[in-house]
């Protein structure tokens, strides 16, 4: 073996080691996205996209798979935040706090749209839409004064007024 061939083999081994190290680093970075908030996940996806190491060392197929996985984690973060906001909105509806309910529902819609853009499943999207509709129809109907359905007073039942025929 000539010295030039030995140098070439050594450079190839160093390059393979650098690629493996970069792949591990990127996978650890993506694994760290689990449980992040939507904002943190979006920031990390942008960091991953702009990483110069990804462009230079790693194979294209690996970069596509890692980016897809990172976007899936961002989608899950948006779905999780949307579900949390829907639960809070239901509680506000029951408590008749309509202004706050509207604000929370609008915020939930923002996360829903982002999750939909990132590829949320159609079942989840339909479930969100049904829950949103139920929330909009809930609350805001309490009356402080008497009505035909709920008369105020002693609470005793009265016999209905009937017409008597002679």
DSSP file (Angstrom, degrees, kcal/mol; ACC not computed):
  #  RESIDUE AA STRUCTURE BP1 BP2  ACC     N-H-->O    O-->H-N    N-H-->O    O-->H-N    TCO  KAPPA ALPHA  PHI   PSI    X-CA   Y-CA   Z-CA
    1    1 A X              0   0    0      0, 0.0     2,-0.1     0, 0.0     0, 0.0   0.000 360.0 360.0 360.0 131.1    0.0    0.0    0.0
    2    2 A X     >  -     0   0    0      1,-0.1     4,-1.9     4,-0.0     3,-0.3  -0.446 360.0-112.0 -82.3 158.0    1.4    3.4   -1.0
    3    3 A X  H  > S+     0   0    0      1,-0.2     4,-2.2     2,-0.2     5,-0.2   0.848 116.0  55.7 -60.6 -34.5    1.3    6.3    1.4
    4    4 A X  H  > S+     0   0    0      1,-0.2     4,-2.0     2,-0.2    -1,-0.2   0.893 107.6  48.7 -66.6 -38.4   -1.2    8.2   -0.7
    5    5 A X  H  > S+     0   0    0     -3,-0.3     4,-2.4     2,-0.2    -1,-0.2   0.878 110.0  52.0 -67.7 -37.2   -3.7    5.3   -0.5
    6    6 A X  H  X S+     0   0    0     -4,-1.9     4,-2.2     2,-0.2    -2,-0.2   0.902 109.5  49.7 -64.5 -41.3   -3.2    5.0    3.2
    7    7 A X  H  X S+     0   0    0     -4,-2.2     4,-2.2     2,-0.2    -2,-0.2   0.898 110.7  50.2 -64.0 -39.6   -4.0    8.8    3.6
    8    8 A X  H  X S+     0   0    0     -4,-2.0     4,-2.3     2,-0.2    -2,-0.2   0.915 110.5  48.9 -64.4 -44.2   -7.1    8.4    1.4
    9    9 A X  H  X S+     0   0    0     -4,-2.4     4,-2.3     1,-0.2    -1,-0.2   0.902 111.1  50.8 -61.8 -40.7   -8.3    5.4    3.5
   10   10 A X  H  X S+     0   0    0     -4,-2.2     4,-2.3     1,-0.2    -2,-0.2   0.903 110.2  49.0 -64.8 -41.5   -7.7    7.4    6.7
   11   11 A X  H  X S+     0   0    0     -4,-2.2     4,-2.4     2,-0.2    -1,-0.2   0.881 110.1  51.5 -65.8 -38.1   -9.7   10.4    5.4
   12   12 A X  H  X S+     0   0    0     -4,-2.3     4,-2.5     2,-0.2    -2,-0.2   0.917 110.9  47.8 -64.1 -42.8  -12.6    8.1    4.3
   13   13 A X  H  X S+     0   0    0     -4,-2.3     4,-2.4     2,-0.2    -2,-0.2   0.900 112.0  49.7 -64.8 -40.5  -12.7    6.6    7.8
   14   14 A X  H  X S+     0   0    0     -4,-2.3     4,-2.4     2,-0.2    -2,-0.2   0.904 110.9  50.0 -64.5 -40.5  -12.6   10.0    9.4
   15   15 A X  H  X S+     0   0    0     -4,-2.4     4,-2.5     2,-0.2    -2,-0.2   0.925 110.8  48.8 -64.6 -44.2  -15.4   11.2    7.2
   16   16 A X  H  X S+     0   0    0     -4,-2.5     4,-2.5     1,-0.2    -2,-0.2   0.903 111.8  49.6 -61.9 -41.3  -17.6    8.1    8.0
   17   17 A X  H  X S+     0   0    0     -4,-2.4     4,-2.3     1,-0.2    -1,-0.2   0.898 111.1  49.4 -64.5 -39.6  -16.9    8.7   11.7
   18   18 A X  H  X S+     0   0    0     -4,-2.4     4,-2.5     2,-0.2    -2,-0.2   0.893 111.0  49.9 -66.3 -39.3  -17.9   12.4   11.3
   19   19 A X  H  X S+     0   0    0     -4,-2.5     4,-2.5     2,-0.2    -2,-0.2   0.928 111.7  47.9 -65.1 -44.5  -21.1   11.4    9.5
   20   20 A X  H  X S+     0   0    0     -4,-2.5     4,-2.3     2,-0.2    -2,-0.2   0.909 112.4  49.4 -62.3 -41.6  -22.1    8.9   12.2
   21   21 A X  H  X S+     0   0    0     -4,-2.3     4,-2.3     1,-0.2    -2,-0.2   0.917 112.1  48.0 -64.1 -42.8  -21.4   11.4   14.9
   22   22 A X  H  X S+     0   0    0     -4,-2.5     4,-2.5     2,-0.2    -2,-0.2   0.892 110.5  52.1 -64.8 -39.4  -23.5   14.1   13.1
   23   23 A X  H  X S+     0   0    0     -4,-2.5     4,-2.5     2,-0.2    -2,-0.2   0.924 110.9  47.2 -63.3 -43.8  -26.3   11.5   12.6
   24   24 A X  H  X S+     0   0    0     -4,-2.3     4,-2.5     2,-0.2    -2,-0.2   0.913 112.1  50.6 -62.2 -42.6  -26.3   10.7   16.3
   25   25 A X  H  X S+     0   0    0     -4,-2.3     4,-2.0     1,-0.2    -2,-0.2   0.913 112.1  46.3 -63.3 -43.5  -26.3   14.4   17.2
   26   26 A X  H  X S+     0   0    0     -4,-2.5     4,-2.4     2,-0.2    -1,-0.2   0.911 112.3  50.3 -66.7 -42.3  -29.2   15.2   14.9
   27   27 A X  H  X S+     0   0    0     -4,-2.5     4,-2.6     1,-0.2    -2,-0.2   0.897 110.6  49.7 -63.7 -39.6  -31.2   12.2   16.2
   28   28 A X  H  X S+     0   0    0     -4,-2.5     4,-1.5     2,-0.2    -1,-0.2   0.890 109.6  52.5 -64.1 -38.2  -30.6   13.2   19.8
   29   29 A X  H  < S+     0   0    0     -4,-2.0     4,-0.2     2,-0.2    -2,-0.2   0.922 112.1  44.2 -62.1 -45.2  -31.7   16.8   18.9
   30   30 A X  H >< S+     0   0    0     -4,-2.4     3,-1.6     1,-0.2     4,-0.3   0.880 109.9  55.5 -69.9 -37.9  -35.0   15.4   17.4
   31   31 A X  H >< S+     0   0    0     -4,-2.6     3,-1.2     1,-0.3    -1,-0.2   0.825 100.6  61.3 -62.1 -29.9  -35.6   13.1   20.3
   32   32 A X  T 3< S+     0   0    0     -4,-1.5    -1,-0.3     1,-0.2    -2,-0.2   0.571  88.3  73.3 -72.7  -9.0  -35.3   16.1   22.6
   33   33 A X  T X   +     0   0    0     -3,-1.6     3,-1.9    -4,-0.2    -1,-0.2   0.632  67.9 112.3 -79.3 -13.5  -38.3   17.7   20.9
   34   34 A X  T <  S+     0   0    0     -3,-1.2    40,-0.0    -4,-0.3    39,-0.0  -0.420  86.2  11.2 -65.0 126.9  -40.8   15.2   22.6
   35   35 A X  T 3  S+     0   0    0      1,-0.3    -1,-0.3    -2,-0.2    -2,-0.1   0.498  94.2 139.7  86.1   4.7  -43.0   17.1   25.0
   36   36 A X    <   -     0   0    0     -3,-1.9    -1,-0.3     1,-0.1     2,-0.1  -0.317  58.1-103.7 -75.0 162.4  -42.0   20.6   23.8
   37   37 A X     >  -     0   0    0      1,-0.1     4,-2.7    43,-0.1     5,-0.2  -0.414  37.6-105.1 -74.4 162.7  -44.5   23.5   23.5
   38   38 A X  H  > S+     0   0    0     39,-0.4     4,-2.4     1,-0.2     5,-0.2   0.878 121.8  51.7 -58.5 -37.5  -45.5   24.3   19.9
   39   39 A X  H  > S+     0   0    0      2,-0.2     4,-2.1     1,-0.2    -1,-0.2   0.923 111.4  46.1 -66.7 -43.8  -43.3   27.4   19.9
   40   40 A X  H  > S+     0   0    0      1,-0.2     4,-2.4     2,-0.2    -2,-0.2   0.911 112.8  50.8 -63.7 -41.9  -40.2   25.5   21.1
   41   41 A X  H  X S+     0   0    0     -4,-2.7     4,-2.3     1,-0.2    -2,-0.2   0.907 109.8  49.4 -64.2 -41.1  -40.9   22.7   18.5
   42   42 A X  H  X S+     0   0    0     -4,-2.4     4,-2.2    -5,-0.2    -1,-0.2   0.900 110.6  51.0 -64.5 -39.8  -41.2   25.3   15.7
   43   43 A X  H  X S+     0   0    0     -4,-2.1     4,-2.2     1,-0.2    -2,-0.2   0.910 110.6  48.7 -61.9 -42.5  -37.9   26.9   16.8
   44   44 A X  H  X S+     0   0    0     -4,-2.4     4,-2.5     2,-0.2    -2,-0.2   0.879 109.0  52.4 -67.9 -37.3  -36.1   23.6   16.8
   45   45 A X  H  X S+     0   0    0     -4,-2.3     4,-2.4     2,-0.2    -1,-0.2   0.918 110.3  49.0 -63.2 -41.8  -37.5   22.7   13.4
   46   46 A X  H  X S+     0   0    0     -4,-2.2     4,-1.9     2,-0.2    -2,-0.2   0.885 110.4  50.8 -64.9 -38.0  -36.1   26.0   12.1
   47   47 A X  H  X S+     0   0    0     -4,-2.2     4,-0.6     1,-0.2    -2,-0.2   0.914 110.6  49.7 -62.5 -42.1  -32.8   25.3   13.7
   48   48 A X  H >< S+     0   0    0     -4,-2.5     3,-0.7     1,-0.2    -2,-0.2   0.901 110.6  49.5 -64.6 -41.2  -32.7   21.9   12.1
   49   49 A X  H 3< S+     0   0    0     -4,-2.4    -1,-0.2     1,-0.2    -2,-0.2   0.868 114.4  44.5 -65.3 -36.2  -33.5   23.3    8.7
   50   50 A X  H 3< S+     0   0    0     -4,-1.9     2,-0.3    -5,-0.2    -1,-0.2   0.433  82.2 123.8 -91.6   2.1  -30.8   26.0    8.9
   51   51 A X    <X  -     0   0    0     -3,-0.7     4,-1.0    -4,-0.6     3,-0.1  -0.466  48.6-158.1 -67.8 125.3  -28.1   23.7   10.2
   52   52 A X  H  > S+     0   0    0     -2,-0.3     4,-1.8     1,-0.2     5,-0.2   0.805  89.8  62.7 -73.5 -30.2  -25.0   23.8    8.0
   53   53 A X  H  >>S+     0   0    0      1,-0.2     4,-2.3     2,-0.2     5,-0.8   0.882  99.4  55.2 -63.5 -36.7  -23.8   20.4    9.3
   54   54 A X  H  >5S+     0   0    0      1,-0.2     4,-0.5     2,-0.2    -1,-0.2   0.919 108.7  47.8 -60.8 -42.6  -27.0   18.8    7.8
   55   55 A X  H  <5S+     0   0    0     -4,-1.0    -1,-0.2     1,-0.2    -2,-0.2   0.853 118.5  37.9 -68.8 -34.5  -26.3   20.2    4.4
   56   56 A X  H  <5S+     0   0    0     -4,-1.8    -2,-0.2     1,-0.1    -1,-0.2   0.900 125.8  22.0 -88.3 -42.2  -22.6   19.2    4.2
   57   57 A X  H  <5S+     0   0    0     -4,-2.3    -3,-0.2    -5,-0.2    -2,-0.1   0.883  98.7  78.6 -98.1 -42.8  -22.3   15.8    5.9
   58   58 A X  S  <<S-     0   0    0     -5,-0.8     2,-0.0    -4,-0.5   -38,-0.0  -0.359  77.7-107.6 -84.8 149.8  -25.5   13.8    6.0
   59   59 A X     >  -     0   0    0      1,-0.1     4,-2.1    -2,-0.1     5,-0.2  -0.350  28.7-118.3 -68.6 152.7  -27.2   11.9    3.1
   60   60 A X  H  > S+     0   0    0      1,-0.2     4,-2.4     2,-0.2     5,-0.2   0.881 111.9  54.0 -60.2 -42.4  -30.3   13.4    1.6
   61   61 A X  H  > S+     0   0    0      1,-0.2     4,-2.2     2,-0.2    -1,-0.2   0.908 109.4  48.4 -61.1 -42.7  -32.6   10.4    2.6
   62   62 A X  H  > S+     0   0    0      1,-0.2     4,-2.6     2,-0.2     5,-0.2   0.913 110.5  51.5 -63.7 -43.2  -31.5   10.8    6.2
   63   63 A X  H  X S+     0   0    0     -4,-2.1     4,-2.4     1,-0.2    -2,-0.2   0.902 110.1  49.3 -62.2 -41.2  -32.2   14.5    6.2
   64   64 A X  H  X S+     0   0    0     -4,-2.4     4,-2.4     2,-0.2    -1,-0.2   0.931 112.6  47.0 -63.5 -44.9  -35.6   14.0    4.7
   65   65 A X  H  X S+     0   0    0     -4,-2.2     4,-2.3     2,-0.2    -2,-0.2   0.911 113.5  47.7 -64.7 -42.0  -36.6   11.4    7.3
   66   66 A X  H  X S+     0   0    0     -4,-2.6     4,-2.4     2,-0.2    -1,-0.2   0.915 112.6  48.3 -66.6 -42.5  -35.3   13.5   10.2
   67   67 A X  H  X S+     0   0    0     -4,-2.4     4,-2.4    -5,-0.2    -1,-0.2   0.893 111.1  51.1 -65.4 -38.9  -37.0   16.6    9.0
   68   68 A X  H  X S+     0   0    0     -4,-2.4     4,-2.1     2,-0.2    -2,-0.2   0.918 111.1  48.5 -61.7 -43.8  -40.3   14.7    8.6
   69   69 A X  H  X S+     0   0    0     -4,-2.3     4,-2.0     2,-0.2    -2,-0.2   0.895 110.9  50.2 -64.5 -40.1  -39.9   13.3   12.1
   70   70 A X  H  X S+     0   0    0     -4,-2.4     4,-2.0     2,-0.2    -2,-0.2   0.904 110.6  49.4 -65.1 -41.0  -39.3   16.8   13.5
   71   71 A X  H  X S+     0   0    0     -4,-2.4     4,-2.3     1,-0.2    -1,-0.2   0.869 108.4  53.8 -66.3 -35.3  -42.3   18.2   11.7
   72   72 A X  H  X S+     0   0    0     -4,-2.1     4,-2.4     2,-0.2    -1,-0.2   0.901 108.1  49.9 -63.1 -40.3  -44.4   15.3   13.1
   73   73 A X  H  X S+     0   0    0     -4,-2.0     4,-2.1     2,-0.2    -2,-0.2   0.881 109.9  50.6 -66.0 -37.2  -43.2   16.3   16.6
   74   74 A X  H  X S+     0   0    0     -4,-2.0     4,-2.2     2,-0.2    -2,-0.2   0.902 109.7  51.1 -64.8 -40.2  -44.2   19.9   16.0
   75   75 A X  H  X S+     0   0    0     -4,-2.3     4,-2.5     1,-0.2    -2,-0.2   0.922 109.6  49.4 -62.0 -44.9  -47.6   18.7   14.8
   76   76 A X  H  X S+     0   0    0     -4,-2.4     4,-2.6     1,-0.2    -1,-0.2   0.891 109.0  52.9 -62.5 -39.6  -48.1   16.6   18.0
   77   77 A X  H  X S+     0   0    0     -4,-2.1     4,-2.2     1,-0.2   -39,-0.4   0.914 110.7  47.0 -63.2 -41.8  -47.1   19.6   20.1
   78   78 A X  H  X S+     0   0    0     -4,-2.2     4,-2.3     2,-0.2    -2,-0.2   0.900 112.6  49.4 -66.1 -40.1  -49.7   21.8   18.3
   79   79 A X  H  X S+     0   0    0     -4,-2.5     4,-2.4     2,-0.2    -2,-0.2   0.911 110.9  50.0 -64.2 -42.2  -52.4   19.1   18.7
   80   80 A X  H  X S+     0   0    0     -4,-2.6     4,-2.1     1,-0.2    -2,-0.2   0.920 112.3  46.7 -63.5 -44.2  -51.6   18.7   22.4
   81   81 A X  H  X S+     0   0    0     -4,-2.2     4,-2.3     2,-0.2    -1,-0.2   0.893 111.5  52.1 -65.3 -39.6  -51.8   22.5   23.0
   82   82 A X  H  X S+     0   0    0     -4,-2.3     4,-2.2     2,-0.2    -2,-0.2   0.921 109.7  48.8 -62.5 -45.0  -55.1   22.7   21.1
   83   83 A X  H  X S+     0   0    0     -4,-2.4     4,-2.1     1,-0.2    -1,-0.2   0.897 110.3  51.7 -62.4 -40.4  -56.6   19.9   23.2
   84   84 A X  H  X S+     0   0    0     -4,-2.1     4,-2.0     1,-0.2    -1,-0.2   0.923 110.1  48.5 -62.3 -44.1  -55.5   21.6   26.4
   85   85 A X  H  X S+     0   0    0     -4,-2.3     4,-2.2     1,-0.2    -1,-0.2   0.863 108.2  54.7 -65.8 -35.5  -57.1   24.9   25.3
   86   86 A X  H  X S+     0   0    0     -4,-2.2     4,-2.2     2,-0.2    -1,-0.2   0.913 107.4  50.1 -63.8 -41.6  -60.3   23.1   24.4
   87   87 A X  H  X S+     0   0    0     -4,-2.1     4,-1.7     1,-0.2    -2,-0.2   0.914 111.9  47.8 -62.5 -41.7  -60.6   21.6   27.9
   88   88 A X  H  X S+     0   0    0     -4,-2.0     4,-1.9     1,-0.2    -1,-0.2   0.878 110.0  53.6 -65.2 -36.4  -60.0   25.1   29.4
   89   89 A X  H  X S+     0   0    0     -4,-2.2     4,-2.3     2,-0.2    -2,-0.2   0.880 104.9  53.5 -66.4 -38.6  -62.6   26.5   27.1
   90   90 A X  H  X S+     0   0    0     -4,-2.2     4,-2.2     1,-0.2    -1,-0.2   0.923 108.3  50.4 -61.3 -43.5  -65.2   23.9   28.2
   91   91 A X  H  X S+     0   0    0     -4,-1.7     4,-1.6     1,-0.2    -2,-0.2   0.892 110.5  49.3 -62.7 -38.9  -64.6   24.9   31.8
   92   92 A X  H  <>S+     0   0    0     -4,-1.9     5,-2.5     2,-0.2     4,-0.2   0.865 108.8  53.4 -68.3 -35.2  -65.1   28.6   30.9
   93   93 A X  H ><5S+     0   0    0     -4,-2.3     3,-1.3     1,-0.2    47,-0.4   0.924 108.6  48.6 -64.1 -44.1  -68.3   27.8   29.1
   94   94 A X  H 3<5S+     0   0    0     -4,-2.2    -1,-0.2     1,-0.3    -2,-0.2   0.853 110.8  51.1 -65.0 -34.1  -69.8   26.0   32.1
   95   95 A X  T 3<5S-     0   0    0     -4,-1.6    -1,-0.3    -5,-0.2    -2,-0.2   0.411 112.6-121.0 -84.0   2.8  -68.8   29.0   34.3
   96   96 A X  T < 5 +     0   0    0     -3,-1.3     2,-0.9    -4,-0.2    -3,-0.2   0.846  64.6 143.3  60.5  37.5  -70.5   31.4   31.9
   97   97 A X     >< +     0   0    0     -5,-2.5     4,-2.1     1,-0.2    -1,-0.2  -0.720  18.6 168.2-104.0  78.7  -67.3   33.4   31.2
   98   98 A X  H  >  +     0   0    0     -2,-0.9     4,-2.5     1,-0.2    -1,-0.2   0.835  66.6  53.4 -68.9 -38.1  -68.1   34.1   27.6
   99   99 A X  H  > S+     0   0    0      2,-0.2     4,-1.8     1,-0.2    -1,-0.2   0.938 113.8  42.9 -64.8 -45.4  -65.4   36.7   26.8
  100  100 A X  H  > S+     0   0    0      1,-0.2     4,-2.6     2,-0.2     5,-0.2   0.883 111.8  55.9 -66.8 -37.2  -62.6   34.5   28.1
  101  101 A X  H  X S+     0   0    0     -4,-2.1     4,-2.5     1,-0.2    -2,-0.2   0.925 106.8  49.9 -59.6 -44.9  -64.2   31.5   26.3
  102  102 A X  H  X S+     0   0    0     -4,-2.5     4,-2.1     1,-0.2    -1,-0.2   0.890 110.7  49.2 -61.8 -40.6  -64.1   33.3   23.0
  103  103 A X  H  X S+     0   0    0     -4,-1.8     4,-2.0     2,-0.2    -1,-0.2   0.924 113.2  46.3 -66.0 -44.1  -60.4   34.3   23.5
  104  104 A X  H  X S+     0   0    0     -4,-2.6     4,-2.4     1,-0.2    -2,-0.2   0.885 111.7  51.8 -65.8 -38.0  -59.4   30.7   24.4
  105  105 A X  H  X S+     0   0    0     -4,-2.5     4,-1.9    -5,-0.2    -1,-0.2   0.883 108.8  50.6 -66.8 -38.2  -61.4   29.3   21.5
  106  106 A X  H  X S+     0   0    0     -4,-2.1     4,-1.4     2,-0.2    -1,-0.2   0.900 111.0  48.9 -65.2 -40.2  -59.7   31.7   19.1
  107  107 A X  H  X S+     0   0    0     -4,-2.0     4,-1.7     1,-0.2    -2,-0.2   0.897 109.3  52.6 -65.5 -39.9  -56.3   30.6   20.4
  108  108 A X  H  X S+     0   0    0     -4,-2.4     4,-2.3     1,-0.2    -1,-0.2   0.876 105.1  55.7 -63.5 -36.8  -57.2   27.0   20.0
  109  109 A X  H  X S+     0   0    0     -4,-1.9     4,-2.6     2,-0.2    -1,-0.2   0.869 103.4  55.1 -63.5 -35.9  -58.2   27.6   16.4
  110  110 A X  H  X S+     0   0    0     -4,-1.4     4,-2.0     2,-0.2    -1,-0.2   0.935 111.2  43.4 -61.7 -46.3  -54.7   29.0   15.7
  111  111 A X  H  X S+     0   0    0     -4,-1.7     4,-2.5     1,-0.2    -2,-0.2   0.854 112.0  55.0 -69.2 -33.7  -53.1   25.8   17.0
  112  112 A X  H  X S+     0   0    0     -4,-2.3     4,-2.5     2,-0.2    -2,-0.2   0.932 107.9  48.7 -62.5 -45.6  -55.6   23.7   15.1
  113  113 A X  H  X S+     0   0    0     -4,-2.6     4,-2.2     1,-0.2    -2,-0.2   0.906 112.2  48.4 -62.4 -41.5  -54.8   25.5   11.8
  114  114 A X  H  X S+     0   0    0     -4,-2.0     4,-1.7     2,-0.2    -1,-0.2   0.918 112.0  48.9 -66.2 -42.1  -51.0   24.9   12.4
  115  115 A X  H  <>S+     0   0    0     -4,-2.5     5,-2.0     1,-0.2     4,-0.5   0.884 110.7  51.6 -64.2 -37.2  -51.6   21.3   13.3
  116  116 A X  H ><5S+     0   0    0     -4,-2.5     3,-1.0     3,-0.2    -1,-0.2   0.903 108.7  50.6 -65.2 -40.8  -53.7   20.9   10.1
  117  117 A X  H 3<5S+     0   0    0     -4,-2.2    -1,-0.2     1,-0.2    -2,-0.2   0.843 108.6  52.9 -63.9 -33.1  -51.0   22.4    8.0
  118  118 A X  T 3<5S-     0   0    0     -4,-1.7    -1,-0.2    -5,-0.2    -2,-0.2   0.512 130.4 -90.2 -84.4  -3.8  -48.4   20.0    9.5
  119  119 A X  T < 5 +     0   0    0     -3,-1.0    -3,-0.2    -4,-0.5    -2,-0.1   0.787  55.6 178.2 105.5  32.0  -50.5   17.0    8.7
  120  120 A X      < -     0   0    0     -5,-2.0    -1,-0.1    -8,-0.2     5,-0.0  -0.366  42.0 -94.5 -62.8 146.7  -52.8   16.3   11.6
  121  121 A X     >  -     0   0    0      1,-0.1     4,-2.1     4,-0.0     5,-0.2  -0.220  24.3-121.3 -65.0 152.0  -55.1   13.3   10.9
  122  122 A X  H  > S+     0   0    0      1,-0.2     4,-2.4     2,-0.2     5,-0.2   0.827 112.0  57.4 -64.6 -30.3  -58.6   13.9    9.5
  123  123 A X  H  > S+     0   0    0      2,-0.2     4,-2.3     1,-0.2    -1,-0.2   0.931 107.8  46.4 -64.6 -44.1  -60.1   12.1   12.5
  124  124 A X  H  > S+     0   0    0      2,-0.2     4,-2.4     1,-0.2    -2,-0.2   0.906 111.5  52.4 -64.5 -40.4  -58.5   14.5   14.9
  125  125 A X  H  X S+     0   0    0     -4,-2.1     4,-2.2     1,-0.2    -2,-0.2   0.915 110.7  46.9 -62.2 -43.2  -59.6   17.5   12.7
  126  126 A X  H  X S+     0   0    0     -4,-2.4     4,-2.4     2,-0.2    -1,-0.2   0.899 110.6  52.8 -65.6 -39.5  -63.2   16.3   12.7
  127  127 A X  H  X S+     0   0    0     -4,-2.3     4,-2.4     1,-0.2    -2,-0.2   0.904 109.1  49.8 -62.8 -40.7  -63.1   15.8   16.5
  128  128 A X  H  X S+     0   0    0     -4,-2.4     4,-3.0     1,-0.2     5,-0.2   0.937 110.3  49.9 -61.7 -45.8  -61.8   19.3   17.0
  129  129 A X  H  X S+     0   0    0     -4,-2.2     4,-2.1     1,-0.2    -2,-0.2   0.887 111.6  48.0 -63.3 -38.9  -64.6   20.7   14.8
  130  130 A X  H  X S+     0   0    0     -4,-2.4     4,-2.3     2,-0.2    -1,-0.2   0.923 113.7  47.3 -66.1 -42.9  -67.2   18.8   16.7
  131  131 A X  H  X S+     0   0    0     -4,-2.4     4,-2.4     1,-0.2    -2,-0.2   0.906 110.8  51.8 -65.2 -40.8  -65.8   19.9   20.1
  132  132 A X  H  X S+     0   0    0     -4,-3.0     4,-2.4     1,-0.2    -1,-0.2   0.916 110.5  48.4 -61.7 -42.8  -65.6   23.5   18.9
  133  133 A X  H  X S+     0   0    0     -4,-2.1     4,-1.6    -5,-0.2    -1,-0.2   0.915 111.1  50.0 -64.3 -42.5  -69.2   23.5   17.8
  134  134 A X  H  < S+     0   0    0     -4,-2.3     4,-0.5     1,-0.2    -1,-0.2   0.892 111.1  49.9 -62.8 -38.8  -70.3   22.0   21.1
  135  135 A X  H >< S+     0   0    0     -4,-2.4     3,-1.1     1,-0.2    -2,-0.2   0.913 108.4  52.0 -67.2 -41.8  -68.4   24.6   23.0
  136  136 A X  H 3< S+     0   0    0     -4,-2.4    -1,-0.2     1,-0.3    -2,-0.2   0.824 111.7  47.6 -64.0 -29.8  -69.9   27.4   21.0
  137  137 A X  T 3< S+     0   0    0     -4,-1.6     2,-0.4    -5,-0.2    -1,-0.3   0.511  99.7  86.4 -87.9  -4.6  -73.4   26.1   21.7
  138  138 A X  S <  S+     0   0    0     -3,-1.1   -44,-0.0    -4,-0.5   -42,-0.0  -0.773  81.8   5.2-100.6 139.5  -72.7   25.7   25.5
  139  139 A X  S    S+     0   0    0     -2,-0.4   -45,-0.1   -45,-0.1   -46,-0.1   0.032  78.7  85.5  86.2 169.2  -73.1   28.4   28.0
  140  140 A X        +     0   0    0    -47,-0.4    -1,-0.1   -46,-0.1   -46,-0.1   0.615  69.3  99.3  77.1  13.6  -74.4   31.9   28.0
  141  141 A X        +     0   0    0      2,-0.1     2,-0.2     0, 0.0    -1,-0.1   0.340  44.5 121.9-114.6   5.6  -78.0   30.9   28.5
  142  142 A X        -     0   0    0      2,-0.0     2,-0.4     1,-0.0     0, 0.0  -0.473  43.5-158.2 -77.1 140.7  -78.6   31.4   32.2
  143  143 A X        -     0   0    0     -2,-0.2     4,-0.1     1,-0.1    -2,-0.1  -0.949  14.3-160.3-118.4 137.7  -81.4   33.7   33.3
  144  144 A X  S    S+     0   0    0     -2,-0.4    -1,-0.1     2,-0.1     2,-0.1   0.759  75.5  63.2 -85.2 -26.0  -81.5   35.4   36.7
  145  145 A X  S    S-     0   0    0      1,-0.1    -2,-0.1     7,-0.0     5,-0.1  -0.373  98.4 -77.7 -95.3 176.8  -85.2   36.1   36.5
  146  146 A X        -     0   0    0     -2,-0.1     2,-0.3     3,-0.0     5,-0.2  -0.367  46.1-179.1 -74.1 149.6  -88.2   33.7   36.3
  147  147 A X        -     0   0    0      3,-1.3     5,-0.0    -4,-0.1    -1,-0.0  -0.869  44.4 -99.7-137.3 173.6  -89.2   32.0   33.2
  148  148 A X  S    S+     0   0    0     -2,-0.3     3,-0.4     1,-0.2    -1,-0.0   0.852 124.5  47.4 -64.9 -32.6  -91.9   29.5   32.2
  149  149 A X  S    S+     0   0    0      1,-0.3     2,-0.3    -3,-0.0    -1,-0.2   0.853 126.4  25.3 -77.3 -33.7  -89.5   26.7   32.5
  150  150 A X  S    S-     0   0    0     -5,-0.1    -3,-1.3     2,-0.0    -1,-0.3  -0.717  77.3-170.7-132.7  83.5  -88.1   27.8   35.9
  151  151 A X        -     0   0    0     -3,-0.4     2,-0.2    -2,-0.3     4,-0.1  -0.503  18.5-132.3 -74.3 141.6  -90.5   29.9   37.9
  152  152 A X        +     0   0    0     -2,-0.2     2,-0.4     2,-0.1    -1,-0.1  -0.511  61.1  72.5 -85.1 160.6  -89.2   31.5   41.0
  153  153 A X  S    S-     0   0    0     -2,-0.2     0, 0.0     1,-0.1     0, 0.0  -0.988 101.4 -17.5 138.2-146.1  -91.0   31.3   44.3
  154  154 A X  S    S-     0   0    0     -2,-0.4    -1,-0.1     2,-0.1     3,-0.1   0.623  78.9-125.1 -77.0 -11.0  -91.7   28.7   46.8
  155  155 A X        +     0   0    0      1,-0.3     2,-0.2    -4,-0.1    -1,-0.1   0.469  62.6 137.1  84.7   0.8  -90.7   25.9   44.4
  156  156 A X        -     0   0    0      1,-0.1     2,-0.3     0, 0.0    -1,-0.3  -0.519  58.1-112.6 -81.2 151.5  -94.0   24.0   44.8
  157  157 A X        -     0   0    0     -2,-0.2     2,-0.4    -3,-0.1    -1,-0.1  -0.629  29.3-152.6 -81.5 137.4  -95.6   22.6   41.7
  158  158 A X        -     0   0    0     -2,-0.3     2,-0.2     3,-0.0     3,-0.1  -0.839  22.5-107.2-108.7 149.0  -98.9   24.1   40.8
  159  159 A X        -     0   0    0     -2,-0.4     3,-0.0     1,-0.1    -1,-0.0  -0.503  43.7-105.0 -70.6 141.0 -101.7   22.4   38.9
  160  160 A X        -     0   0    0     -2,-0.2     2,-0.5     1,-0.1    -1,-0.1  -0.324  35.7-104.2 -66.7 150.6 -102.0   23.6   35.3
  161  161 A X        -     0   0    0     -3,-0.1     2,-0.4     1,-0.0    -1,-0.1  -0.644  46.1-172.5 -77.5 124.0 -104.8   25.9   34.5
  162  162 A X        -     0   0    0     -2,-0.5     2,-0.4    -3,-0.0    -3,-0.0  -0.894  25.3-119.8-121.2 149.7 -107.4   23.9   32.7
  163  163 A X        -     0   0    0     -2,-0.4     2,-0.5     1,-0.0    -2,-0.0  -0.709  27.8-145.3 -84.0 132.2 -110.6   24.9   31.0
  164  164 A X        -     0   0    0     -2,-0.4     2,-0.4     2,-0.0    -1,-0.0  -0.854   6.3-149.9-102.0 136.0 -113.6   23.2   32.5
  165  165 A X              0   0    0     -2,-0.5    -2,-0.0     1,-0.1     0, 0.0  -0.850 360.0 360.0-102.7 136.8 -116.5   22.3   30.2
  166  166 A X              0   0    0     -2,-0.4    -1,-0.1     0, 0.0    -2,-0.0   0.413 360.0 360.0 -97.6 360.0 -120.1   22.3   31.6
